[in-house]
Amino acid sequence: MNGLIPLFFVYGLWFIGFILLFLLGWLVYDKRYKSKEGAESNKPSNGFVWTPEVFIDPKDGYTYRVYYNPRSGDREYIRER
């Protein structure tokens, strides 16, 4: 039994830490371009202005337009149809 406690601290805590990091990454992974209302929203929120910046997301292949809020400095990414 005494030999199991050091093994737990050497391997068990690393494993638990890895699982926690994996879950944290999965929860926040690639939500950069997703709007708060959902993927169907194709209108920017109030206060956001059109910018000429457009890009193609390499993950899903869709084209996104960037909208900018001059008051807060926030940016929104709206998928173009």
C-alpha positions, 0 to 999 in steps of 0.5 A, a space after each residue: 500500500 505504501 508503494 501506491 501513494 507515490 505512484 499516485 502522486 507521480 502518475 495520477 496527478 499528471 493524468 488528472 491535470 491532463 484531463 482537466 486541461 483537455 476538458 478546459 480546451 474542449 469547452 473553449 476551443 474555436 469559439 472565436 468566430 461564433 456569435 453569442 446568439 448562435 450561428 444563424 445570426 447574420 446581422 451584427 449587434 448594435 453599435 458595430 460598423 462594417 469593415 472591408 476586412 474579409 477572411 476565409 476560415 481554414 477550419 470550415 471554409 466559410 467567408 467571414 466579414 469583420 464588424 467593428 465597434 468603435 466605442 469598445 474596440 470589440 470585433 464581430 465575425 459574421 459569416 457571409 452567405 
